[in-house]
Amino acid sequence: MQKRILFAIGLILVLTIIAAALYILRPSEEASAPIEAVPINIDLPTKPEPEIKTENLEKPTTEQDLINTSSKDAMNGDTNGMIVFSIDQSDSSVSFTLDELLRNVPTTVIGSTNQVAGEIVIDVENPEKSQIGTILVNARTLATYNDFRNRAIKNEILKTGDFEFITFVPTRISGIPDNPQFGVEMVLQITGDLTIRDVTKETTFRTTITVASETQITGYASTMVRWSEFDITIPEVSSVADVDEEVMLEIEFSAHPK
């Protein structure tokens, strides 16, 4: 009788472990839609109405003439010295890196995605007024080299079914030079609110940005965070041990005018 009881308990434990594993490793949610940047609102000074002179005109100025003039100004980038750049996903990536013991072998785990979006405003006349908008990363598209790990990260660790996006909202930028030059790298400290799942923490990224030209910005930013600060827990798996508490977050990007 005692052996039967022990066997039943063991069977229940095995079935429970299998059920938990199947739940963690279930197919994860796909991205809901192609990622798009949150537009930056730029407050431009009101331009005075154009003075219309009637003398020496071959024909009267019409409403259509004014519309055409306004359209030309917009096409020429008349934004009071401000240029809006948008991150190019085809030439950008976001990644996380941490170390663990996998079957007693030291292993570096890297997960990455190119599904990142954001806008940068360069104020040519007043560089200190340049802005960086909300950075969005679609967590459902993060991937490592191991599909089982990918499912565990999405389903159990980041819970991407409920929290599809990781966001970073910059609140201050320090280190912008008074007279930035094309092709010269700038070293900045960008501080903002980093939200992973439903937890938000103030985080600072050490950032290098180069305004290569009026049509391209390139940059790299990194920071270290502790996953426990975002109420994240790592599932206990027999083959994995000693997962590092600290995780490196990185973004490498290229941006072009909208």
N, C-alpha and C positions, 0 to 999 in steps of 0.2 A: 504493500500500500504506500509506504513512504517513498519507494522508488518511483511509483506512478505520480505521486504529488510533485516530486522533484522534476520529473520529466515534463509534467504539465507546466510547471513554473518556467522551466527552461525554454519550452516551446513558446510560451507567451512572450518571454523576453526577446527571443529571436524574431518572432512576428512583429513585435513592437519596433525593434531596430530596423527591420526591413521596411515597415510602413513609414517610419521617420525618414529613412533614406530615400524612399520613393517620393515622399512629399518634398524633400529638399531638392531632389534632382528632377522634379517634374519639368516639362517644357516651360520656358519663361515667356513673358509677354514680349511681343514685338513692338518696335517703335510705332507710336500712334500716327505719326505724320513726319514728313521731312522737317528738319529743324530750321527755324527762322529766328533772326535776331530781333530783340526787343528794340524798337526805334528809340534813339535819343532825341528828346525834345530840345531844340535849339531856339533860344529867344533872340531873334534878330531885331535890330532897331527898325522902327517904321520908316520906310522911305517916303520922302515927299512926293506928292503927285507931280508928274511931269508938266512943265509949263508949255502950253500949246500956243505957238505964235501963228497968227493967221496971215501976217504979211509975207509976201513973196512965196506963197504956197501955190504950186501948180494945181492942186486939188485939195479940198477940205479934208481934215483929219477925221477919220471915222472911228467907231468903237472897235472895229476889226483891226485897225492900225495899232491901237493901244494894246490889244491882245497879242498881236504879232511881236511888238516890242518887248512886252513882258516875257514872252516865250523865249526870245533870243537871250534876254538877261539870264534866265534860268539855265539855258543850255550852256552859257558861258561860265556857269558856276558862280554867279553873283550872290555869295552867301556871307558878305562882309568879312572876307578873309578866312572863313572856316571851311574845312574840307572834311566830309564824312566818309570814313573808310569802313568797310564791312569785311569780317573775317572770311577768308576763302577756304572752304572746307576741303577742297581738293589738294590744298597745300598746307594743311594744319592738322595738329593732333593733340589730344589730351591723354595723359597716362598716369597710372599710380604704380608705385614700386614698393615692395616689402619683402623681407626675408623670412624663411621658415625652415623647419626640418621636415623633409618629405622622405619617409622611410629611412630616417636617420642620416639623410644626405642633405647638407646645407643647400638650400634652393632659393634663388631670387625669382619672385613672381612679378611679372609685369602685365598689366592690363591696359588696353588703349582703345581709342576710338577717334574718328575724324568728325564725329557728329557734335561739333562745337559751333556756337554762333555768338556774335557780339558786334558792337559798333564802337569805333574810336573817332573822336572829333579832334582834329588838329586845328588850333587857332593860330594862323600864321602871324597875325599882327600882335597877339597877346598869348604867347606860348603857355603862360601859367594858367590860362583859362581852358586849356585843352581838357577833354573829358574822355572817360572810358565808360561805356554803358554796361548793362547787365550781361554777364557771360553765362550762357546756357550750355550744359552738357547733357546729352541724352544717355542716362545711366543704363538704359536697356540695351545699348549698343556696345558697351564695354566688353572686351574679350581678351582672354589669355590664350595660351597654347593648349589648354585642357578644357574640353567641353563640359566635363563633370564639374570642374571648378567654376566654370562660367555660370552654370545653372545654380550652384550653391551661392555664388556671389549675388546673382540677381534675385533669386527667390528668398534666400534666408538672411543674407548679410545686408544688402542694400534695399531689399523689398521693393524692387522696381515696379511691381504690379501696382503698388499704391503710390510710389514716389518716382515718377519717370525721370525727373530732371534734377540734376545738381546745379545749383546757381551760385554765382559770386557777384555781389553788388558792391562795386567800389564806392568808398565814402571819402577817401582822400588820397592824393598822389604827392609824393615828395621827391625832390631831386631833379625837377624839370629845369634845364638851364635857361638863362635869360635869352640866349641867342643860339638856339639849336641849329645845327648845320646838316644839310643833306649828306647822307653817307657816314655820319659820325654817330657811334653808338652812345645811347643815353642809359645810365644806370639809375633805376627808379625804385622806390618802395611804394607799392600799391596796397593799401589797407582797405578792407571791406568786410561785408557779411557773407560768410560761406555757409550755405545750407545744404546739408546731406540728410536725406530722409526728411524728418520734421524737426531737426535740430539745427540752430543757427549759432555760429561762433564767429567772433571777429578774428580775422586772419590776415597776415601780411605776406604778400608775395614779393620776393626779390626779382626784379624784372629788368631785362635789357631790351631796349627798343631802338631800332634804326629806321629813320625816315629815309628810305633809299632814294625816293623821288616823289614827285607829286602824284604818282600813280601806284606807289607800293610802300607799305610799312612791313617790316619783319620784326619778330620779337620772340623772347623766351622768358618764361616765368616759372618759379618753383617755390615750394614751401614744404615744411614738415608738419604733419598733424598727428594726433593720437586718436586712433579709431574709437577708443572708449569715451572720448569727449563728446562724441556724437551718438552716444548710447548704442553703439554697435557691438554685437557679440559675435565671436567666431564659433561656429558649430564644432563640437568635439568629434574628431575623426581619428580613428586609431592610427592611420598612416601619416597624420600630420601632427607635429608638435612644435612648441616654442615659436609661435608666430609672433613676429616683432610687433611691439605696441605702436611704433611710429611708422607712418606711411609717407612716402614722398609723392607729392602731387606736382605734375609738370604740364605746361602748355607751350607748344611751339607753333607759331602762327605766321601767316602771311595775310595781309589785308589790302584791299583795293578800293578805290572810290566807288560809291554806290552808283 
